[in-house]
Amino acid sequence: MKKLFILTLMAVFSLTVNVYAISLNTIQAILPHTKISKVLTTPIQGLYGALMPNGQIVYVYPSKKLLVFGQIWTNTGKNLTNESMAGIQASKAEKIAKYVDLAKAIKIGHGPVKVIEFANIDCPYCRAFERLTTESKRLRNKMTRYLFLIPQPSIHPHSTEMELYYFTKMQHLNNKQRVALLNKIMVKQVYLTKSGNIPPKFKQSTYAMKRLEYDTALAQKFSIFGVPYFIIKNQAVLGLNIGKIYSLLGIKTVNVKKIQSNIFKNFK
């Protein structure tokens, strides 16, 4: 299902619990080639939400074997689909925060707010955020970042090799040097080519392989496919949402458009 036809359902009734429970197997049988993480109830009798690993919700009407793509709204303008997704993301963020071993993350900064971050070393939006934290002292001083690097070979074909290079080299560095090396790769882009970041020849270490395996397994366990992905105060931030990041960190008077324009200026 590559193309989604957006159908907005205007629900003219109040949100109530659907008492007609249905099994995951019943919904899965209608979508046999799609993994379903969870079945959600809706205020529409007989209509259920199928939660995908990537966080998307597809609505299913089992009795007619119908699929509905889009969002459910009330007549008062409340987006029930977004409310469901926000609740799911919040629960997921809380679980990740409790589960992760922060000692296995790349620790950056000493600010008062803990930020768990998943990134790809070759992702332009991840690199843009890295640049922003380098250039903005106000932002940098607010956070202690715990960064996990995940490869995305289907999008960034050299990212696995680049991240193994980083982990291999950081093994014998102190924390300040580790952060400097990350900045060198992601912000200064010293290894950037038309095909992405390509490291010089190196012999990958066992340490690097274990670090990357942990980060990758962590992302897979919690179905984190898109990056950057942040957890700030047990709330998930999907993508480079500058406004939400600054808001959760308690930073006010921010010109989001200006920040976004600046961090991508002269950036390859």
C-alpha positions in Angstrom: 0.0 0.0 0.0 2.3 2.7 -1.3 -0.3 5.3 -2.0 -2.6 6.4 0.8 -6.0 7.9 -0.1 -6.8 10.4 2.6 -10.3 10.1 3.9 -11.4 12.3 6.8 -14.2 11.0 8.9 -16.2 13.6 10.7 -17.4 11.9 13.9 -20.4 13.8 15.2 -20.5 12.0 18.5 -18.5 12.2 21.7 -15.5 10.0 22.2 -16.6 6.8 24.0 -15.0 3.4 24.5 -15.8 0.8 21.9 -17.0 -2.2 23.9 -16.9 -4.5 20.9 -13.5 -6.0 21.4 -11.7 -7.8 18.5 -8.6 -9.9 18.4 -5.3 -8.9 16.8 -5.5 -12.1 14.7 -8.8 -11.0 13.1 -7.3 -7.7 12.0 -4.0 -9.3 11.0 -5.9 -11.7 8.7 -7.3 -8.7 6.8 -3.8 -7.3 6.4 -1.7 -10.5 6.0 1.4 -8.9 4.6 1.5 -6.0 7.1 2.8 -6.3 10.6 0.4 -4.9 13.2 1.6 -3.8 16.6 -1.7 -3.3 18.3 -5.4 -3.0 17.7 -7.0 0.3 18.9 -10.7 0.9 19.6 -12.5 3.9 18.0 -15.8 5.6 18.9 -17.3 4.1 15.7 -18.9 0.8 16.3 -17.2 -1.9 14.2 -14.3 0.3 13.2 -10.8 -0.4 14.6 -7.4 1.1 14.4 -4.5 -1.0 13.3 -1.3 0.4 14.7 1.8 -0.1 12.4 5.3 -0.4 13.8 6.1 3.0 12.3 3.3 4.6 14.3 0.9 5.0 11.5 -2.8 4.1 12.1 -4.9 2.4 9.5 -8.6 1.9 10.2 -10.2 -1.4 9.5 -13.8 -2.4 9.3 -13.5 -6.2 9.7 -17.1 -7.2 8.9 -16.8 -5.8 5.4 -13.0 -6.2 5.1 -12.6 -2.5 4.4 -9.6 -0.3 5.0 -9.9 3.5 5.8 -6.9 5.7 5.5 -6.9 9.1 7.2 -8.0 10.7 10.4 -11.1 10.8 12.6 -12.4 14.2 13.6 -15.3 15.3 15.8 -17.6 18.0 14.7 -16.0 20.3 17.2 -12.7 20.1 15.5 -10.9 17.6 17.7 -8.5 15.2 15.9 -9.1 11.9 17.6 -6.4 10.1 15.5 -3.7 12.6 16.5 -4.8 12.2 20.2 -4.4 8.4 19.9 -1.0 8.7 18.2 0.2 11.2 20.8 -0.7 8.9 23.6 1.0 6.0 21.9 4.2 8.0 21.3 4.2 9.2 24.9 3.9 5.6 26.2 6.6 4.5 23.8 8.9 7.3 24.9 8.4 6.4 28.6 9.3 2.8 27.9 12.4 3.7 26.0 13.6 6.0 28.7 13.3 3.3 31.3 14.9 0.6 29.1 17.9 2.2 27.6 21.4 1.8 29.0 22.6 5.4 29.0 26.2 4.2 29.6 26.2 2.9 26.1 25.2 6.2 24.6 27.4 9.0 23.3 27.1 11.6 26.1 27.1 15.2 25.0 26.9 18.2 27.3 26.1 18.8 31.0 22.7 20.6 30.8 19.8 20.1 33.2 17.5 18.4 30.8 18.1 14.8 29.7 17.6 14.2 26.0 17.7 10.7 24.5 18.4 11.0 20.8 18.5 8.5 17.9 20.3 9.7 14.8 22.0 8.6 11.7 25.5 10.0 11.1 24.7 10.7 7.4 21.1 12.0 7.8 20.9 15.7 6.8 18.4 16.6 9.5 20.5 14.9 12.2 23.5 16.8 10.9 21.5 20.0 11.0 20.6 19.5 14.6 24.2 18.7 15.4 25.2 22.0 13.8 22.5 23.8 15.7 23.7 22.5 19.1 27.3 23.5 18.1 26.3 27.1 17.2 23.7 27.8 19.9 25.1 28.0 23.4 21.6 28.7 24.8 20.4 25.3 23.4 23.6 23.4 24.1 23.6 24.5 27.8 20.0 23.3 28.3 20.7 19.6 27.5 22.6 16.5 28.4 22.3 14.5 25.2 22.5 10.7 25.1 23.0 9.9 21.5 22.5 6.5 19.8 23.6 6.0 16.2 21.6 3.8 13.9 22.5 2.8 10.3 20.0 3.2 7.5 21.7 1.5 4.6 18.6 1.6 2.4 18.6 5.5 2.6 22.2 6.2 3.4 24.3 3.3 1.9 27.5 4.3 3.6 26.1 5.1 7.0 26.9 1.6 8.5 30.6 1.9 7.5 30.8 5.5 8.7 29.3 4.7 12.1 31.6 1.7 12.5 34.5 4.1 11.7 33.3 6.5 14.3 32.8 3.9 17.0 36.2 2.4 16.2 38.0 5.7 16.5 36.1 6.9 19.6 37.1 3.8 21.5 40.4 5.3 22.7 39.2 8.9 23.0 38.0 10.8 26.0 34.5 12.3 26.0 35.6 15.7 24.7 37.5 14.1 21.9 34.6 11.9 21.0 32.2 14.8 20.7 34.8 16.7 18.6 35.2 13.7 16.2 31.4 13.5 15.8 31.3 17.3 15.0 34.1 16.8 12.5 32.1 14.1 10.7 28.6 15.5 10.9 29.0 19.3 10.9 32.4 20.0 9.3 31.7 17.1 6.9 35.3 16.3 6.3 34.4 12.9 4.8 31.4 14.0 2.7 31.2 13.0 -0.9 28.4 13.0 -3.4 27.5 9.6 -2.2 27.5 10.5 1.5 30.0 10.3 4.3 32.7 7.8 3.3 35.4 7.1 5.8 39.1 6.4 5.1 40.3 2.9 5.2 40.2 1.4 8.7 40.0 -1.9 10.6 36.8 -2.0 12.5 37.0 -3.1 16.1 34.9 -5.6 18.0 34.0 -2.7 20.3 32.6 -0.8 17.4 30.5 -3.7 16.2 29.0 -4.3 19.6 28.2 -0.6 20.0 26.4 -0.5 16.7 24.6 -3.8 17.3 23.3 -2.4 20.6 22.1 0.9 19.0 20.5 -1.0 16.1 18.8 -3.6 18.3 17.4 -0.8 20.5 15.9 1.0 17.5 14.4 -2.2 16.2 12.9 -3.2 19.5 11.1 0.1 19.8 10.3 0.4 16.0 12.3 3.6 15.5 12.7 3.9 11.8 12.8 7.7 11.2 15.5 10.0 12.6 16.2 12.2 14.3 14.0 10.9 17.1 14.2 12.6 20.5 12.8 11.9 23.9 12.6 15.0 26.1 10.9 14.9 29.5 9.3 11.5 28.5 7.8 13.1 25.3 8.7 11.9 21.9 9.7 14.4 19.2 9.6 12.9 15.7 11.9 14.6 13.3 13.6 18.0 13.5 10.7 19.8 15.1 12.6 22.9 16.3 9.6 24.5 17.9 8.7 21.5 20.0 12.3 20.8 21.0 12.8 24.4 22.3 9.4 24.3 24.0 10.1 21.1 25.9 13.5 22.5 26.9 11.8 25.6 28.3 13.5 28.0 25.8 11.3 30.9 24.9 11.2 33.7 22.3 12.4 31.5 19.5 12.2 32.4 15.8 11.7 28.9 14.4 11.8 29.9 10.7 15.0 31.8 11.2 16.7 28.9 13.0 15.6 26.4 10.3 16.9 28.7 7.6 20.2 29.3 9.3 21.1 25.6 10.1 20.6 24.6 6.5 22.4 27.6 5.0 25.5 26.5 3.0 24.8 22.9 4.2 25.3 20.1 1.8 
